[in-house]
Amino acid sequence: MTTLLYRGNEYVQQNKAAETSPVQLTYRRNVYQGRLNEAALHNVALTGVQLTYRGVSYTR
């Protein structure tokens, strides 16, 4: 069994590690830019919204 170290404490791994193949991640600039623009538009739409946090009201 494998010995694991977490915050200074050693543990013996009880389960076998998953034997999956690694996943190749990709960066898609157009998807990222599109979602960034959507978030910016959503934030502009929230301007002037009345928010309340712990009984205190705020205007954004």
C-alpha positions as CSV (number, residue, x, y, z in Angstrom):
1,M,0.0,0.0,0.0
2,T,1.0,3.6,-0.6
3,T,1.8,5.9,2.3
4,L,0.3,9.4,1.9
5,L,1.3,12.5,3.7
6,Y,-1.3,15.2,4.5
7,R,-0.5,18.2,6.8
8,G,2.3,16.3,8.4
9,N,0.3,13.1,9.1
10,E,1.0,9.9,7.3
11,Y,-1.9,7.7,6.1
12,V,-2.0,4.4,4.4
13,Q,-4.0,4.5,1.2
14,Q,-7.0,2.1,1.6
15,N,-8.2,2.1,-2.1
16,K,-6.3,1.5,-5.3
17,A,-5.6,4.5,-7.4
18,A,-7.8,4.8,-10.5
19,E,-6.0,3.6,-13.6
20,T,-7.4,6.1,-16.1
21,S,-5.6,7.6,-18.9
22,P,-4.7,11.3,-18.6
23,V,-7.0,13.9,-20.2
24,Q,-5.7,16.4,-22.6
25,L,-7.1,19.9,-21.8
26,T,-7.5,22.4,-24.6
27,Y,-7.7,26.2,-24.6
28,R,-10.3,27.6,-26.9
29,R,-9.8,31.4,-27.1
30,N,-13.1,32.1,-28.8
31,V,-15.1,30.3,-26.1
32,Y,-13.2,32.0,-23.3
33,Q,-13.6,35.5,-24.9
34,G,-17.3,34.9,-25.5
35,R,-17.9,33.9,-21.9
36,L,-15.9,36.8,-20.7
37,N,-18.0,39.2,-22.8
38,E,-21.2,37.6,-21.5
39,A,-20.1,38.1,-17.9
40,A,-19.2,41.7,-18.6
41,L,-22.7,42.3,-20.2
42,H,-24.3,40.6,-17.2
43,N,-22.4,42.8,-14.8
44,V,-23.5,46.0,-16.7
45,A,-27.1,44.8,-16.5
46,L,-26.7,44.5,-12.6
47,T,-25.8,48.2,-12.2
48,G,-28.4,49.9,-10.0
49,V,-29.5,46.7,-8.3
50,Q,-30.5,46.8,-4.7
51,L,-28.6,44.2,-2.6
52,T,-29.1,43.2,1.0
53,Y,-26.4,41.5,3.1
54,R,-27.0,40.7,6.7
55,G,-29.8,43.3,6.9
56,V,-27.8,46.1,5.4
57,S,-28.9,47.4,1.9
58,Y,-26.5,48.3,-0.8
59,T,-26.9,49.8,-4.3
60,R,-24.6,48.4,-6.8
